[in-house]
Every structure is written in structure tokens, then in C-alpha cells.
Amino acid sequence: MSDTLKVKGPASYFPSIEKTYGKPIQHWQDVVRQQQGKTHMQIVTLLKTDHGFGHGHANAIVAATLAEMES
């Protein structure tokens, strides 16, 4: 059995997001945080259309960032 913890949920996409889009997760979280007043899906659409994100990556970063903002 491995002693390393496997990252689950939206954060499991973070390494791939950084590699694919060339910027750290903090950058993308800042983009999401700047979208106050927009719905989850509006922000997902913005990441897809303005930044070339795939749906899964966009959804993951939005879900993780909004959840963090609510806590």
C-alpha cells in the first residue's frame, strides 16, 4: 500500500491544468475570483471561450475556487 495520499475531487485536475495552460493554479483562481456576480456556468464558459479551457478543467477550477470562497 502506498503512503502517499491521492488528491481527489477538482484539485486532482490542478497539475494537468498548470501543464496544459501554462500558468499556476493561483492565476486561474484569481481569474475566477474576479468574476463576482456570475454563475458557476458563466465562469466555466468564460474560461472556455476566453482562455481555451476544456470543459472538465474549467469546471474543476471554478468548483474548487468557489468552494474555497464560500468556506
DSSP file (Angstrom, degrees, kcal/mol; ACC not computed):
  #  RESIDUE AA STRUCTURE BP1 BP2  ACC     N-H-->O    O-->H-N    N-H-->O    O-->H-N    TCO  KAPPA ALPHA  PHI   PSI    X-CA   Y-CA   Z-CA
    1    1 A M              0   0    0      0, 0.0     2,-0.2     0, 0.0     0, 0.0   0.000 360.0 360.0 360.0 141.6    0.0    0.0    0.0
    2    2 A S        -     0   0    0      1,-0.1     0, 0.0     2,-0.1     0, 0.0  -0.566 360.0-150.8 -83.7 143.2    1.2    3.5   -0.8
    3    3 A D  S    S+     0   0    0     -2,-0.2     2,-0.2     2,-0.1    -1,-0.1   0.592  70.0  97.9 -85.5 -11.6    1.8    6.0    1.9
    4    4 A T  S    S-     0   0    0      1,-0.1     2,-0.4     0, 0.0    -2,-0.1  -0.555  75.6-125.6 -81.1 142.3    1.1    9.0   -0.4
    5    5 A L        -     0   0    0     -2,-0.2     2,-0.5     1,-0.0    -2,-0.1  -0.697  19.5-131.5 -86.1 135.0   -2.4   10.4   -0.3
    6    6 A K        -     0   0    0     -2,-0.4     2,-0.2     1,-0.0     6,-0.1  -0.752  20.8-124.6 -87.8 128.2   -4.2   10.6   -3.6
    7    7 A V        -     0   0    0     -2,-0.5     2,-0.3     4,-0.1    -1,-0.0  -0.530  34.1-168.1 -71.6 134.1   -5.7   14.0   -4.4
    8    8 A K    >   +     0   0    0     -2,-0.2     3,-0.6     3,-0.0     4,-0.1  -0.740  39.2  19.5-120.2 168.5   -9.4   13.7   -5.1
    9    9 A G  G >  S-     0   0    0     -2,-0.3     3,-1.9     1,-0.2     4,-0.3  -0.232 117.6 -22.6  73.3-160.9  -12.1   16.0   -6.5
   10   10 A P  G >  S+     0   0    0      0, 0.0     3,-2.0     0, 0.0     4,-0.3   0.823 130.1  65.5 -55.5 -34.8  -11.5   19.1   -8.5
   11   11 A A  G X  S+     0   0    0     -3,-0.6     3,-1.3     1,-0.3    -2,-0.2   0.722  84.6  74.0 -64.2 -19.1   -8.0   19.5   -7.2
   12   12 A S  G <  S+     0   0    0     -3,-1.9     4,-0.3     1,-0.3    -1,-0.3   0.730  93.8  54.9 -65.6 -18.9   -6.9   16.3   -8.9
   13   13 A Y  G <> S+     0   0    0     -3,-2.0     4,-2.4    -4,-0.3     3,-0.3   0.623  82.9  91.7 -84.1 -14.8   -7.1   18.3  -12.2
   14   14 A F  H <> S+     0   0    0     -3,-1.3     4,-2.6    -4,-0.3     5,-0.2   0.867  82.4  49.7 -56.4 -46.7   -4.7   21.0  -11.0
   15   15 A P  H  > S+     0   0    0      0, 0.0     4,-2.1     0, 0.0    -1,-0.2   0.914 114.6  46.1 -59.9 -39.9   -1.4   19.5  -12.2
   16   16 A S  H  > S+     0   0    0     -3,-0.3     4,-2.9    -4,-0.3     5,-0.2   0.875 110.7  53.1 -68.6 -37.2   -2.9   18.9  -15.7
   17   17 A I  H  X S+     0   0    0     -4,-2.4     4,-2.6     2,-0.2     6,-0.4   0.935 110.4  47.1 -62.8 -46.3   -4.4   22.5  -15.7
   18   18 A E  H  X S+     0   0    0     -4,-2.6     4,-1.3     1,-0.2     5,-0.2   0.918 116.3  44.4 -61.7 -43.3   -1.0   24.0  -14.9
   19   19 A K  H  < S+     0   0    0     -4,-2.1    -2,-0.2    -5,-0.2    -1,-0.2   0.915 117.8  43.5 -67.5 -43.6    0.8   21.9  -17.6
   20   20 A T  H  < S+     0   0    0     -4,-2.9    -2,-0.2     1,-0.2    -1,-0.2   0.883 124.3  31.3 -72.6 -39.9   -1.9   22.4  -20.3
   21   21 A Y  H  < S-     0   0    0     -4,-2.6    -1,-0.2    -5,-0.2    -2,-0.2   0.442  98.3-129.4-106.8  -0.9   -2.5   26.1  -19.9
   22   22 A G  S  < S+     0   0    0     -4,-1.3    -4,-0.1    -5,-0.3    -3,-0.1   0.592  71.6  95.4  73.5  13.8    1.0   27.2  -18.7
   23   23 A K  S    S-     0   0    0     -6,-0.4    -2,-0.2    -5,-0.2    -1,-0.2  -0.960  78.0 -98.0-134.5 154.1    0.1   29.2  -15.6
   24   24 A P    >>  -     0   0    0      0, 0.0     4,-1.3     0, 0.0     3,-0.9  -0.281  35.2-111.3 -68.4 156.8   -0.1   28.3  -11.9
   25   25 A I  H 3> S+     0   0    0      1,-0.3     4,-2.7     2,-0.2     5,-0.2   0.855 116.4  64.8 -55.0 -37.6   -3.4   27.5  -10.3
   26   26 A Q  H 3> S+     0   0    0      1,-0.2     4,-2.2     2,-0.2    -1,-0.3   0.885  99.1  53.4 -55.4 -40.0   -3.3   30.7   -8.4
   27   27 A H  H <> S+     0   0    0     -3,-0.9     4,-1.9     2,-0.2    -1,-0.2   0.946 111.4  44.2 -59.5 -49.0   -3.5   32.6  -11.6
   28   28 A W  H  X S+     0   0    0     -4,-1.3     4,-2.2     1,-0.2    -2,-0.2   0.858 111.3  53.6 -68.7 -34.4   -6.6   30.8  -12.7
   29   29 A Q  H  X S+     0   0    0     -4,-2.7     4,-2.7     2,-0.2    -1,-0.2   0.887 107.2  52.4 -65.5 -37.4   -8.2   31.1   -9.2
   30   30 A D  H  X S+     0   0    0     -4,-2.2     4,-1.4    -5,-0.2    -2,-0.2   0.899 107.3  52.1 -63.1 -40.2   -7.6   34.9   -9.4
   31   31 A V  H  < S+     0   0    0     -4,-1.9     3,-0.3     1,-0.2    -2,-0.2   0.935 112.0  46.3 -60.1 -45.7   -9.4   34.9  -12.8
   32   32 A V  H >< S+     0   0    0     -4,-2.2     3,-1.9     1,-0.2    -2,-0.2   0.922 109.0  54.4 -63.5 -44.4  -12.4   33.1  -11.2
   33   33 A R  H >< S+     0   0    0     -4,-2.7     3,-0.5     1,-0.3    -1,-0.2   0.781 100.5  61.5 -62.1 -26.8  -12.4   35.4   -8.2
   34   34 A Q  T 3< S+     0   0    0     -4,-1.4    -1,-0.3    -3,-0.3    -2,-0.2   0.501  87.3  77.1 -77.0  -2.8  -12.7   38.4  -10.4
   35   35 A Q  T X   +     0   0    0     -3,-1.9     3,-2.1    -4,-0.2    -1,-0.2  -0.081  65.3 165.6-100.3  34.3  -16.0   37.1  -11.8
   36   36 A Q  T <   +     0   0    0     -3,-0.5     3,-0.1     1,-0.3    -3,-0.0  -0.191  64.6  25.7 -53.5 138.7  -18.1   38.1   -8.8
   37   37 A G  T 3  S+     0   0    0      1,-0.3     2,-0.3     0, 0.0    -1,-0.3   0.272  97.3 111.8  90.4 -10.8  -21.8   38.0   -9.5
   38   38 A K    <   -     0   0    0     -3,-2.1    -1,-0.3     1,-0.1     2,-0.1  -0.661  68.3-114.9 -94.5 152.6  -21.5   35.4  -12.3
   39   39 A T     >  -     0   0    0     -2,-0.3     4,-2.1    -3,-0.1     5,-0.2  -0.331  30.5-102.7 -78.6 165.8  -22.8   31.9  -12.0
   40   40 A H  H  > S+     0   0    0      1,-0.2     4,-2.3     2,-0.2     5,-0.2   0.932 123.4  46.4 -51.0 -51.5  -20.7   28.8  -12.0
   41   41 A M  H  > S+     0   0    0      1,-0.2     4,-2.4     2,-0.2    -1,-0.2   0.816 107.3  56.6 -69.8 -29.7  -21.5   28.0  -15.6
   42   42 A Q  H  > S+     0   0    0      2,-0.2     4,-2.0     1,-0.2    -1,-0.2   0.901 110.3  45.6 -64.7 -39.0  -20.9   31.6  -16.7
   43   43 A I  H  X S+     0   0    0     -4,-2.1     4,-2.4     2,-0.2    -2,-0.2   0.898 110.8  52.8 -71.0 -40.2  -17.4   31.4  -15.4
   44   44 A V  H  X S+     0   0    0     -4,-2.3     4,-2.1     1,-0.2    -2,-0.2   0.936 110.2  49.0 -57.2 -46.3  -16.9   28.0  -16.9
   45   45 A T  H  X S+     0   0    0     -4,-2.4     4,-2.9     1,-0.2     5,-0.3   0.895 108.7  53.1 -62.0 -40.9  -18.0   29.5  -20.3
   46   46 A L  H  X>S+     0   0    0     -4,-2.0     4,-2.9     1,-0.2     5,-0.6   0.927 109.5  47.9 -60.2 -46.0  -15.6   32.4  -19.8
   47   47 A L  H  X5S+     0   0    0     -4,-2.4     6,-2.0     1,-0.2     4,-1.1   0.882 115.0  46.8 -63.6 -37.4  -12.6   30.1  -19.2
   48   48 A K  H  X5S+     0   0    0     -4,-2.1     4,-0.8     4,-0.2    -2,-0.2   0.930 121.5  33.6 -69.8 -46.0  -13.6   28.0  -22.2
   49   49 A T  H  <5S+     0   0    0     -4,-2.9    -2,-0.2    -5,-0.2    -3,-0.2   0.893 128.2  33.7 -81.3 -40.2  -14.1   30.9  -24.7
   50   50 A D  H  <5S+     0   0    0     -4,-2.9    -3,-0.2    -5,-0.3    -2,-0.1   0.739 132.5  25.6 -89.0 -23.6  -11.5   33.4  -23.5
   51   51 A H  H  <<S-     0   0    0     -4,-1.1    -3,-0.2    -5,-0.6    -2,-0.2   0.389 100.0-115.6-125.5   1.6   -8.7   31.0  -22.3
   52   52 A G     <  +     0   0    0     -4,-0.8    -4,-0.2     1,-0.2    -3,-0.1   0.691  54.5 162.5  74.5  19.1   -9.2   27.9  -24.3
   53   53 A F        -     0   0    0     -6,-2.0    -1,-0.2    -9,-0.1     2,-0.2  -0.371  38.4-123.0 -68.6 148.2  -10.0   25.6  -21.4
   54   54 A G     >  -     0   0    0      1,-0.1     4,-2.4    -2,-0.1     5,-0.2  -0.499  32.6-105.7 -78.1 162.7  -11.7   22.3  -21.9
   55   55 A H  H  > S+     0   0    0      1,-0.2     4,-2.9     2,-0.2     5,-0.2   0.915 117.0  50.3 -60.7 -45.7  -15.0   21.8  -20.0
   56   56 A G  H  > S+     0   0    0      1,-0.2     4,-2.2     2,-0.2    -1,-0.2   0.907 113.2  45.2 -61.8 -43.4  -13.6   19.4  -17.4
   57   57 A H  H  > S+     0   0    0      2,-0.2     4,-2.2     1,-0.2     5,-0.2   0.921 114.8  48.0 -66.4 -43.9  -10.7   21.7  -16.5
   58   58 A A  H  X S+     0   0    0     -4,-2.4     4,-2.2     1,-0.2     5,-0.2   0.934 112.8  48.3 -62.6 -45.8  -12.8   24.8  -16.4
   59   59 A N  H  X S+     0   0    0     -4,-2.9     4,-2.7    -5,-0.2     5,-0.2   0.897 110.9  51.7 -61.5 -41.2  -15.4   23.1  -14.2
   60   60 A A  H  X S+     0   0    0     -4,-2.2     4,-2.4    -5,-0.2     5,-0.2   0.931 111.5  44.4 -63.9 -46.9  -12.8   21.8  -11.8
   61   61 A I  H  X S+     0   0    0     -4,-2.2     4,-2.0     2,-0.2     5,-0.2   0.882 116.1  47.6 -69.1 -36.8  -11.1   25.2  -11.3
   62   62 A V  H  X S+     0   0    0     -4,-2.2     4,-2.8    -5,-0.2     5,-0.3   0.946 113.3  47.5 -67.1 -47.8  -14.4   27.0  -10.9
   63   63 A A  H  X S+     0   0    0     -4,-2.7     4,-2.1    -5,-0.2    -2,-0.2   0.928 115.1  45.2 -59.6 -46.9  -15.8   24.4   -8.5
   64   64 A A  H  X S+     0   0    0     -4,-2.4     4,-2.0    -5,-0.2    -1,-0.2   0.910 116.0  45.7 -65.4 -42.1  -12.7   24.4   -6.3
   65   65 A T  H  X S+     0   0    0     -4,-2.0     4,-2.2    -5,-0.2    -2,-0.2   0.922 113.6  47.4 -71.0 -43.7  -12.3   28.2   -6.2
   66   66 A L  H  X S+     0   0    0     -4,-2.8     4,-1.7     2,-0.2    -1,-0.2   0.898 111.9  51.4 -64.9 -38.7  -16.0   28.9   -5.5
   67   67 A A  H  X S+     0   0    0     -4,-2.1     4,-1.1    -5,-0.3    -1,-0.2   0.909 110.2  49.5 -62.7 -41.1  -16.0   26.3   -2.7
   68   68 A E  H  < S+     0   0    0     -4,-2.0     3,-0.3     1,-0.2    -2,-0.2   0.884 109.4  51.8 -64.1 -38.9  -12.9   27.8   -1.2
   69   69 A M  H  < S+     0   0    0     -4,-2.2    -1,-0.2     1,-0.2    -2,-0.2   0.810 107.9  52.6 -68.3 -30.1  -14.5   31.3   -1.3
   70   70 A E  H  <        0   0    0     -4,-1.7    -1,-0.2     1,-0.2    -2,-0.2   0.725 360.0 360.0 -78.7 -21.6  -17.6   30.0    0.5
   71   71 A S     <        0   0    0     -4,-1.1    -1,-0.2    -3,-0.3    -2,-0.2   0.485 360.0 360.0 -85.8 360.0  -15.7   28.5    3.4
